[in-house]
């Protein structure tokens, strides 16, 4: 158990030490989730470190094709009215035991590397460990401990510290927070903390609209700036079934400079009839730098891109829903083009567990040299419930590229250029009882980054409320 974890647990346990007097017997929610995964992976050109290991291996198939078998256990515990009315305690954590060799243990966040490759890797961490208090009128909210922070436009952040929010008259609210965040740089160490603080000022009425302004600053322990971000988000509900939404995230690291837009979204939707919905949207996105432009998961972009266009949804019958989209796309590296698609979904039963659908998409773009790049995408999915409590799901993705997809180091690992990629996922789930679920899934991928990959997953979830006889709660 790490020092940070001990501190978080101490905070949660201390919250139960209410003053002397009549204490409430809390209602407790408990959930246990067990996951057993088996993954067979043959990498392509995704990581330089993988390439060097493959070069050093006498038999490429011995190193570059590895079987990974981790066993995960997740535990969630939530107690309400923990001795004092309005006081609650929440804990969520996970642990892992490696049952087979891992491809590269250094890439698994917060999981220690095996010693000499013999003993199983064992690891884990606390995701949430908070003591929370909400006043009777709901205006004051306090959270202390490890928690996730969601404040509108800025990215969600996991940090250790204090969060406080107060709601004033006329639906205005002010939230402030401070503490330490886990550094994004994995080499900083699993127990490292970056000081961070910020806040959010907002006004919100769900039936009319809202506006929020947020600020977030994070620094290293040596005083170097990690990020200084400002965010704004707003929505409005207008007559004639018109809804507007917008958000933007700004990099304000340079106090005297012009704030840099990191992400932006604008959406205007109109529902002229209960069956028809039209939406105009604009999006500015910065894809993750770690995903190759050749990866099917990053829509071919190492750079930023702008999207603007129209989405339409039409419900032909209560069970049949059709969709269409047409958008213009411009990449910051000079490529321009458009994205178009159609789709349909048919409800087989009375819930989402019984549905079948198909989506077709086409991305077409040309760079400065008028070279074509893009893909055709097809998705076919469905879910059925042949008997009560049992549901079966299948999901197929297929991509066909305009040109051969290569990585700069593809020849090193033996990955050849490809024109096709995709994945197939099959899931079988069964609800044993209202409090127990089990699931088995098998996924097969083939794409230029990993060449091929097969994943087996077994999952078992048990949850319950441990409610006791109501007692007088300490005021």
N, C-alpha and C positions, 0 to 999 in steps of 0.2 A: 504494500500500500504506500503510495507516494505521499510526501508531505502535504501537497495541495489537497489530495483526497482526504487526508485526516482532518484538515481544517474545515473542509466543506461538511463532512459528517458531524463534526463537533458543533457547528452552527445549527444544523438541523436538529440534533438531539437536544441542544440547549433550549430550543424553542418550546419543548414540551415541559420545561420546568416552570409551570405557571405558579403564581403566588399561592400561599396556603389558603384553603377554603374549599368550597364545593367545586369540583372540576367536572367537566363534561367528558363523557365517554365518546370518543370521536367515531364517526363513520369512516371506515378505511377501505380504499380501493386498492386491490392488489392484482398485478398482471405479470405473468411469466411467459417469455417467448424464447423458445429453443430453436436454433437454426443449425443444420448440418449441411455444409456445402462441399461439393467436389467439382474442381475446375481443372480442365485440361487445356493448356494454352500453348500455341506455337506463335511467338511474336514475329512481327515483320520488322519495321524500321522505327518503332515508336521511341526507343530510348537508347542513347549512346552507351550507357552502362551495360545494357543487355548485349549490345553489339560486341563490346570488348570481351565479355564473358564467352560469347559464342566463338569469337576468334581463338580464345585460349583453350577451348574445348577440342579434344581430339575427335570426338564424335558429336557433331552438331545436334543430332537428334537426342543425345543424352542430356544436354543442358537446355537446348532451346525448346524442348517439349517436356514440360514438367506437370506433374499432377499435384494439385493443392487441395488439402482437405482440412479446412478449419471448422471448429465447432464453436458457435457463439451462444451465449446466454444473456438475454436482456431482462432486466427486472425493473418494474415501475411500482411505486408505492405512493399513495396520496391519502392524506388524512385531513378531514375538515373539522372545524371547531375543536382544534386540538387544545383542550383545556380552557380556552378563552374564546368567546364568540367572535367569529371573523378571522381567527388565526388558523392557518392551514400549513401543512408540511408536505413537500413533494420531493421524491427521490427517483432518479432514473439512472441506471448504470448498465454497463455491459462487461463481459469477460470473454476471453477466447483462449482456446487450446488448439494448437496446431497438431493434427494427427498425421501429417505427411509433409514432405519437403515443400518449401515455398519457393516460388521462382526467384524472388529477390526480397528478402525480409526487410531490407532498409526502406522499401517503398511503403510498407504497411504502417500507417500512422499509429503511434503509441503502442506498437506491439514489438517487444524486444526480439533481437535476432537470436537464433539458436546458437548454443555454444558448441563449436566444432561440428555443427550440422547433425548432432546426435540427439540431444534431449529435446523434447517438444517445446515449442515456443508458447509461453503463457503470458497473457497481458489483459488489459482492460482499463476502464476509466469511468469516472462519474460524469454523466452528461448534464444532469440537473440535480441540484441539492439545495433547495430553498425553503426558507420560512417566510410565509406571506401573511399580511394582515390587510383586511378590508373593513372599513368602518361601516356602521349599520346603515347609514344613508348612501353608502357606495361612493362617496366623494373622495375619500383618501385611500390610496393603495400603496403598500410598501412591500418590497421583496428583498431579502438578504440571502446571499449565497451564490452558487453557480447557476446561471440561468441563460436563456436565450432572449435576445433583445430584438424586438420588432418595432421599428419607429418610422414606418412609412417608406419613403424613397431610399434611404441608406440601406446597405446590405444588412441582413440579419447577422448578429454577432453573438457568440457564446463567450461570456465573461464571468468573473468572480467579483462580486461587489454588491452595491446597494442601488436599487431602483425605487424612485418615489414619484407618484403622480397624484395631482389634486385637480378635481373638476369644480370650476367656479360656476356662478350663475350664468344663464344664457348660453350654456353648452360649451363654454371655453374650458380648456384643460392645459395644464403645464406638467411636463414630465422631465425629471433630471436623473442622471445616473453617473456613477463613477466606480472605478475598480481596475481590474487587470484582465486583459484579453490574452488568449493563447496566440503566440506569434504564428503568422502564416508560413514562416520559414521553418521547415521541419528540423533543420540543423540547429536551431536555437535550443532544442531540448524540450522534453515533454513537460517539465515543471517550470519552464520559463513563463514570465508574465510581462506583458507590455502595459504600462499605465494608460488608461483611456478614460474619457469623460465626454459628456454631451447632454443634449436635451431636445425637447420637442414642444412647440406651442401649436395648439390646434383648436379649431372650431368644427363641430360636426352635428348635423341633424340628418338622420338616415332618410327621412322623407323629403328633404330639400337639397342638401349638399354639404360640403365640408372643405376645409382648407388646412393644411399642415405644413409647418416649417421645422426642419430638423437639422441638427449639427452633431458631428462626430469627430473626435480627434484622438489619435493613438500615437504613442511614442515608444521608443525602446528605453530600456533601463538606463542607457548611457545618454539619453536626452535627444536622440536623433528622431526626426519626424518620420513616422510610418505612413500616415494618411491624415488628411484634414478635409472632411467632406461636408457639404451642405446639401440638403434635399428639400424638395417641395412636391407636394401631391395635393390634388384637388378633384372633387367630383361635384356634379350638379344633376338634379332630377327636374326636368322641365315638363311642361304640359305637352300634350300630343305624343306621349310615350317616347320622349327624347331624353337620352342620358349622355352626359359628357364626363370624361375622365382624362386626367393627365398627370404625369409625374416626371421628375428629372433629378438626376444626381450630378453634383458639380464637385470638381476638384478645386479647392480653394487654398491649396498649399502656399501659393504666392499671394501674400496679402495685398500687394500693390498691382498685381497683374490681373488680367481678365480671367474669371473663373472658367475652367475647362469642363465642357459637358462630357460626362462619362457614359451616361445612358439617358434616354428620353423616350417617353411614350405618350401618344395622344390618341384618344378613341372617341368617336361620336357614333352612337347607335340610335336607330329609329325603328319602331315596330308599328307600322301602319295598320296591321291586322294581327290578331293572335297567331296567325300561321306564318307570317312573313317578318323577317328581321334583317335590316341592312346595317352595316357598320363600316364607317370610314376610319382608317387608322394609319398612324405614322409611328415608326419605331426606329430608334438609333441604338445599335447594339455593339458591344465590344466583346467578341467571343473570347473564351479562355485561351491564354497564350500557350498553354500546355497541349492544346489539341491541334494536331496538324491540319493544314488547309486541305490536305488530301483525305482527311477522315470524313466519313459520312455523317458523323455526329456534329460537325462544326459548320456544315453547309459551305465547305470550301473556302474558309476565310481565316487567314492569320491576322487580317486587318479589320477595322471597323466597317460597318455597312449601314446603309439607310434603306428602310422599307416603307413604301407608301402605297395604299391601294384600298380595295373594297372586298368585304366578306358578305356573303348573302346566305341566309338559311330559310328554307321553305318547308313547312310541314304539310305534305300532300294529304295524308290521312293521320289519324291519331297515332298510328304505328310507324309510318314512313316519313323520314326526314331527309331532305336533300340539302346539299351545301355546295357553294362555289366560291372561288377566290381568284383575284387577279391583282398583282402587285408589281410595282416597279422597284428594282433593287439597284443600288449603286454602292460599289466597294471603294474604300479609300485608296486602294492600290491601282485604281483606274478601270477596273472591270465594271461593266454596266449590263443590265439585262432585265428580265422580268420573270416572275413566278406565277404560274397559273395552276389551278386544280379544280377537281369536282369530286364529290363524295356522296355517299348515301348510307343510311342506317335504318334497319328495320327491327322493331321490337317484337320478339317472338312470344314473350310471356308478359307478366305484369311487373317485372323489375329488370334492372340492368343485367342481371345474371342470365337473361335469355334474350340475346340480341345478335344480329349479324350485320356486318358493314363492310364497305369497300371505299378506299380513298385513292385517287390518282393525282399525281403532281408532275409538273414539268418546270425545271429551272433552266433558263437559257440565258447566257451572258457572253459578251465578247470583251477581250482586253484591248489595250491600245494598239496591238498588232492585228486586231480583228480575228484573233484565234478563238474558236468556240470552246466554251467550258460550261459544264452543267450536268444535269442528270434527268432521267425519268425515274419516278418513284411510284411504286404500287404497294398498297397495304390492304390485306384481307384479314378480317378478324371476326370472331364469333364466340359466343358463350351460350351453353345450354344447361338445363337442369333436368336430367333424365328421370331422376327420382328425388324425393324430398330430401333436402340437406346436402345433396351431392351436386356440384357444378363442375363443368368441364370447359376450359377456355383454350383457344388457339389464336396466335397472332403471328402473321407472316409479313415481313418487310422485304422488298426487293428493289435494288437500285441498278440502273444501267447508265454508265458514264459516257459522255460524248467522246472522251479521249481516254487513252490508257492512263491509269493512275499509278504514279511512281512516287517513291520517297527517295531522298538523297542518298540513303544508305541501304537501299533495298537489296543491292547485289551482295552486301556483306553478310546478310543473314539468309540469303537464298530466296527472299521474297521476290516473285516476278511481277511484272506489270499486269494489271487486271482491268477489265471493263465492267465487271459485275461485282456486287456485294449484297449482303442481306442478312437476315436472321429469322429464325423460327423458334417460337416459344409455345410450349404446351403445359398447361396447368390443370391439376385435379385437386379440388378442395372439398372437404367434408366437414359439416358442422355437427360435431358429436353431441353437443348439448348447447343450451343457450350461453354457456360460459366456456366452451371448449371448441377450438377449431384446429384442423390439421390440413396441411397442404403439401403437395409434391409438384415440382416443376422441373422441366428439362428445356434448356435453351441452347441452340446451336447458332454460332455466328461465323460469317466469313467476310472479311474486309481487308483492305490493303495494309492496315496498321498491325493487325494481329494474325493475319493469314487465316487462322481458324481458331475457334474456341468453343468448348462444350462445357456447360455448367449444369450441374444437378443440385437441386435445393430441396431439403426437407424442412418443414416448419410446423411447430406445435405451439399453440397459444392457449393459455388458461387465465381467466380473469374472473373476479368476483368482487362484490361489495360485502364487507364484514360489518354489518350494521348491528348495533346493540340497542337495548331498551333506552328510549330517550330519557335523559336526566336533566336537571336544572343546570343551565350553563352560567358560568361565572360572568357577571356583567363587566 
